[in-house]
Amino acid sequence: MRGDYARETAAERPGIAQPVPVREVPALAWRPIFLVSLLLFLVLLGAWEAYWRAFGATPGYYNSDGEWAQQRRRIDAGEGNKTVLIGASRMLFDLRLDVWQKAAGERPIQLAIEGTSALPVLEDLAADPNFTGHLLVGVASDVLFAGFAYRGDVVPYYHKQSPSQRVGNRLSRWLIEPYFAFFDFDFALAAVLKRQGWPARARMPVIHDVRKLLEQGPDRDTHMWSKVETDPQYRELARAIWAQRFDAPPPPNMDTPEKLQKVIDTQIERAVAAVTKLRARGVKVLFVRPPTGGRYLEFDNKVFPREKTWDVLLAKTGAPGIHFQDYPELHRNWDLPEWSHLSLADSGHYTTALYTIIERDFWPKDDKHAAAR
């Protein structure tokens, strides 16, 4: 039998509009229910955290669009004359901010983004008159010359980021990221479910997403996750994921030499336009090709040969460049666990060697300090 709270149906109220539904709240022991729910939540949260810590994860800062935007805003907040680092993951992983700061006397602004061409950020900085410093542009051949931008929406996010999103990013950095190891793209429940061994669909290739490779500290100071170095099975998994790209047929827009060359030419022209704007207002631009090895280097040399990409980029932009194969101190037996990024120890050595070349041959420290004044 219905109580007085129940709503009559339309058939019971002909010609009369339906009233606003009202539902009676059952008389239950809400305090115990809340406490049991809270306890269950804490148990599940603790179990999830314990699982990923056992996997090798540790708390660290989240490589979010919000954190990138926070670093980008430093340029418009009075630090526009600093050195800025842009590029893909090698510029993010392989350059240690602490090491650079010790050598240069200043900490650079880290704006590199994994899996993403430097060009969207290069163009954004070219359009920003507040940036008047020095720009180090990382060149990952298969990313920049293909126009690949896995996280290309980070620049629009910076320009449209709302006050609530800024607050959310700060709260995350204060209350979550320093304490929880599971707070990572790779450990999100959706990502974990996606990579389970589901039955393959007919004529649909199984593509495995790139797994966690990095650990990040303050100011986006980033280095390779130790598990990639110390866990042979995980390291082979990382290599196998890269090999998917090497063994797969080229995408439709690059499946002939003519199409591939058109894509390469388009990216170089974008770089030319942006560098021209930057150099017109006194910004010094320097391209860098970081070390790679194994099958990754073989793939780049085959699909994006230096004479059709790197050499043309420098010639057309008129900007100088440092290719790791041109300098004995950079062309050495680096530890590249998954062929693409330096180990934590070698990233420090590489940063020192690279900065020494930059100061000696391109950006003398005295000239930079004079320009800053």
C-alpha positions in Angstrom: 0.0 0.0 0.0 1.4 3.4 -1.0 1.9 6.1 1.6 0.9 9.7 1.1 4.3 10.5 -0.3 3.8 8.4 -3.5 3.0 10.1 -6.7 -0.2 9.2 -8.5 0.1 8.1 -12.1 -1.2 10.0 -15.1 -4.0 7.5 -15.5 -5.1 8.4 -11.9 -5.1 12.1 -12.6 -6.7 12.7 -16.0 -6.3 16.2 -17.3 -4.0 17.2 -14.5 -0.3 17.9 -14.9 2.0 15.5 -13.2 3.3 16.8 -9.8 6.9 17.1 -9.0 8.0 13.6 -7.9 8.5 13.3 -4.1 10.2 10.2 -2.7 10.1 9.3 0.9 13.5 8.8 2.5 13.5 5.4 4.3 14.1 5.4 8.0 17.5 3.6 8.0 20.6 3.6 10.2 22.4 6.1 8.0 25.4 6.6 10.4 26.4 2.9 10.3 25.8 2.8 6.6 28.1 5.8 6.1 30.8 4.3 8.3 30.7 0.9 6.6 30.8 2.6 3.2 33.8 4.8 4.3 35.6 1.7 5.6 35.0 -0.2 2.4 36.3 2.7 0.4 39.4 3.0 2.5 40.1 -0.7 2.3 39.7 -0.8 -1.5 41.8 2.4 -1.9 44.5 0.9 0.3 44.5 -2.4 -1.6 44.8 -0.5 -4.9 47.7 1.6 -3.6 49.4 -1.5 -2.1 49.1 -3.3 -5.4 50.9 -0.6 -7.4 53.5 0.0 -4.8 54.3 -3.7 -5.0 54.6 -3.3 -8.8 57.3 -0.7 -8.2 55.4 2.6 -8.3 56.2 5.5 -5.9 54.4 8.8 -5.3 55.3 11.5 -7.8 53.9 14.5 -9.5 51.2 13.9 -12.2 52.3 14.8 -15.7 49.0 16.6 -16.4 48.0 19.4 -18.7 47.4 21.5 -15.7 51.0 21.2 -14.6 52.3 22.0 -18.1 50.1 25.1 -18.1 51.4 26.2 -14.7 55.0 26.1 -16.1 53.9 27.8 -19.3 52.4 30.7 -17.3 55.8 31.4 -15.8 56.8 33.0 -19.2 53.9 35.5 -18.9 54.6 36.1 -15.2 58.0 37.7 -15.7 60.3 34.8 -16.6 60.1 35.3 -20.4 63.9 35.8 -20.7 64.7 32.3 -19.4 65.8 29.2 -21.2 62.8 27.1 -22.3 63.0 23.4 -23.2 60.5 22.0 -25.7 60.2 18.8 -27.7 58.9 15.3 -27.1 59.8 12.8 -24.3 63.6 12.8 -24.9 63.8 16.4 -24.0 61.5 15.7 -21.0 63.4 12.6 -19.8 67.0 13.2 -20.7 67.6 16.8 -19.5 67.8 17.1 -15.7 66.8 20.5 -14.4 69.0 20.3 -11.3 72.1 19.5 -13.3 71.4 22.3 -15.8 70.8 24.7 -13.0 74.0 23.8 -11.3 76.0 24.4 -14.5 74.1 27.5 -15.9 73.1 29.2 -12.7 69.4 29.2 -13.6 66.7 26.6 -13.8 65.1 26.2 -17.3 61.4 26.0 -17.9 60.4 22.5 -18.9 57.7 22.5 -21.6 58.5 19.3 -23.4 55.6 16.9 -23.8 55.8 13.1 -24.4 54.8 11.8 -27.8 54.2 15.3 -29.1 55.9 17.3 -31.8 57.7 20.5 -30.6 55.9 22.5 -33.3 52.6 23.3 -31.5 54.6 24.7 -28.6 57.1 26.4 -30.9 54.3 28.2 -32.7 52.7 29.2 -29.4 55.9 30.7 -28.1 56.5 32.4 -31.5 53.1 34.2 -31.0 53.9 35.3 -27.4 55.8 38.6 -27.3 56.6 37.9 -23.6 59.0 35.2 -24.5 62.4 36.7 -25.3 64.8 34.1 -23.9 66.6 31.1 -25.3 64.8 28.1 -26.8 66.1 24.6 -26.9 64.0 22.5 -29.4 64.2 18.7 -29.1 63.9 16.8 -32.4 62.4 13.3 -32.2 62.5 12.4 -35.9 59.4 10.1 -36.0 57.4 12.7 -34.0 58.4 16.1 -35.3 58.7 15.3 -39.0 55.5 13.2 -38.9 53.6 16.0 -37.1 52.5 13.5 -34.4 50.9 15.2 -31.4 49.7 12.7 -28.8 49.1 15.5 -26.4 48.6 18.3 -28.8 45.6 19.7 -26.9 47.9 20.9 -24.1 48.4 24.3 -25.7 44.7 25.0 -26.2 44.2 23.8 -22.6 46.7 26.4 -21.4 44.8 29.2 -23.1 41.4 28.1 -21.9 42.2 26.7 -18.5 39.5 27.9 -16.0 40.0 29.1 -12.4 38.5 25.9 -11.1 40.9 23.8 -13.2 43.8 25.8 -11.8 42.6 25.2 -8.2 42.0 21.5 -8.9 45.6 21.2 -10.2 47.0 22.8 -7.1 44.9 20.7 -4.7 46.0 17.6 -6.6 49.7 18.6 -6.1 49.2 19.3 -2.4 46.8 16.6 -1.3 47.2 13.6 -3.7 50.3 13.4 -5.8 52.9 13.5 -3.0 51.2 10.6 -1.2 49.6 8.2 -3.7 51.6 6.0 -6.1 48.5 4.8 -8.0 47.8 8.3 -9.3 49.2 7.9 -12.8 47.8 7.6 -16.3 49.0 4.0 -16.6 47.3 2.9 -13.4 43.9 4.3 -14.1 41.2 1.7 -13.9 40.1 2.3 -17.5 43.7 1.9 -18.8 44.1 -1.3 -16.8 40.9 -2.8 -18.1 41.8 -1.8 -21.7 45.0 -3.8 -21.7 43.5 -7.0 -20.4 43.6 -10.0 -22.7 40.2 -9.4 -24.3 39.3 -11.5 -27.4 40.6 -9.9 -30.6 38.1 -8.6 -33.1 38.4 -9.9 -36.6 40.6 -7.8 -38.9 41.4 -5.4 -36.0 45.0 -5.4 -35.0 45.8 -5.4 -31.3 47.7 -2.2 -30.4 49.2 -1.9 -27.0 49.5 1.6 -25.5 52.8 2.9 -24.2 53.2 2.0 -20.6 54.5 4.1 -17.7 58.1 5.2 -18.4 58.7 8.3 -16.4 58.8 9.7 -12.9 58.3 13.4 -12.4 59.3 15.9 -9.7 58.9 19.6 -9.1 58.8 21.9 -12.1 58.3 18.9 -14.3 61.8 17.7 -13.7 61.5 14.2 -15.2 63.5 11.0 -15.5 63.1 7.4 -16.5 61.2 5.2 -14.1 63.6 2.8 -12.4 61.5 -0.2 -13.3 62.4 0.2 -17.0 66.0 -0.1 -16.0 65.8 -2.9 -13.4 63.0 -5.2 -14.5 64.0 -7.1 -17.7 60.5 -8.2 -18.4 59.1 -4.7 -18.2 62.0 -3.4 -20.3 61.2 -5.9 -23.0 57.5 -5.0 -22.9 58.5 -1.3 -23.5 60.7 -2.3 -26.4 57.9 -4.5 -27.8 55.5 -1.6 -27.7 57.9 0.6 -29.7 58.4 -2.3 -32.1 54.7 -2.1 -33.0 55.4 1.1 -34.8 58.5 -0.2 -36.5 56.7 -3.3 -37.9 53.4 -1.8 -38.7 52.5 -0.4 -42.2 52.8 3.4 -42.5 49.7 5.4 -41.9 47.6 6.4 -45.0 49.0 9.9 -45.2 52.6 8.5 -45.4 52.2 5.2 -47.2 54.1 6.4 -50.3 57.5 8.3 -50.6 55.6 11.2 -52.1 53.1 11.4 -49.3 55.8 11.0 -46.7 57.9 13.8 -48.2 54.9 16.1 -48.3 54.3 15.6 -44.6 57.9 16.2 -43.8 58.0 19.4 -45.9 54.9 20.7 -44.2 56.4 20.2 -40.7 59.6 21.9 -41.7 57.7 24.9 -43.2 55.9 25.2 -39.9 59.2 25.3 -38.1 60.6 27.9 -40.5 57.6 30.3 -40.0 57.8 30.0 -36.2 61.6 30.3 -36.0 61.5 33.4 -38.2 59.1 35.1 -35.8 61.2 34.1 -32.8 64.5 35.2 -34.2 63.0 38.5 -35.4 62.6 39.5 -31.7 65.9 38.3 -30.6 65.1 34.8 -29.3 68.0 32.4 -29.8 66.8 29.0 -31.1 68.9 25.8 -31.0 67.7 22.4 -32.2 68.9 19.3 -30.5 68.7 15.6 -31.7 69.0 13.5 -28.5 70.6 10.0 -28.5 68.6 6.9 -29.5 69.8 3.4 -30.2 68.8 -0.1 -31.2 65.8 -0.6 -33.4 64.6 2.9 -32.7 67.6 4.5 -34.3 67.4 2.0 -37.2 63.8 3.0 -37.8 64.5 6.7 -37.8 67.5 6.3 -40.2 65.3 4.3 -42.5 62.1 6.3 -42.6 63.3 9.8 -41.6 66.9 9.9 -42.9 69.0 12.8 -41.7 69.6 14.2 -45.1 65.9 14.6 -45.8 64.9 15.8 -42.3 67.4 17.2 -39.8 69.8 18.7 -42.4 66.9 20.4 -44.3 65.4 21.7 -41.0 68.6 23.5 -40.1 69.2 24.8 -43.6 65.7 26.2 -44.1 65.3 27.7 -40.6 68.8 29.1 -40.4 69.0 27.9 -36.8 71.9 26.0 -35.5 71.6 22.4 -34.2 73.4 19.7 -32.1 73.0 16.2 -33.4 74.3 13.6 -31.0 76.2 11.8 -33.7 78.3 14.9 -34.5 79.8 15.2 -31.0 82.1 12.5 -29.5 80.9 13.5 -26.0 77.3 12.9 -27.0 77.9 9.9 -29.4 79.0 7.4 -26.7 77.7 4.1 -25.3 74.8 5.6 -23.5 72.5 3.4 -21.4 69.2 3.4 -23.4 67.1 0.7 -21.7 64.2 0.8 -24.2 66.2 2.4 -27.1 64.6 5.8 -26.8 65.4 7.4 -23.4 68.5 7.6 -21.2 68.7 5.9 -17.9 68.5 8.1 -14.8 72.3 8.1 -14.2 73.2 8.8 -17.9 70.6 11.5 -18.2 72.7 13.5 -15.7 75.9 12.9 -17.6 74.2 13.8 -20.8 72.8 17.0 -19.5 76.3 18.1 -18.3 77.8 17.2 -21.7 75.1 18.9 -23.7 75.2 22.1 -21.6 79.0 22.2 -22.0 78.6 22.2 -25.8 75.9 24.8 -25.7 77.8 27.2 -23.6 81.1 26.7 -25.5 79.7 26.8 -29.1 76.3 28.5 -29.1 75.2 30.4 -25.9 78.2 31.8 -23.9 77.1 32.4 -20.4 78.2 36.0 -20.3 76.2 36.8 -23.5 73.1 35.3 -22.0 73.4 37.2 -18.8 74.0 40.4 -20.7 70.9 39.8 -22.8 68.8 39.1 -19.6 69.8 42.5 -18.2 
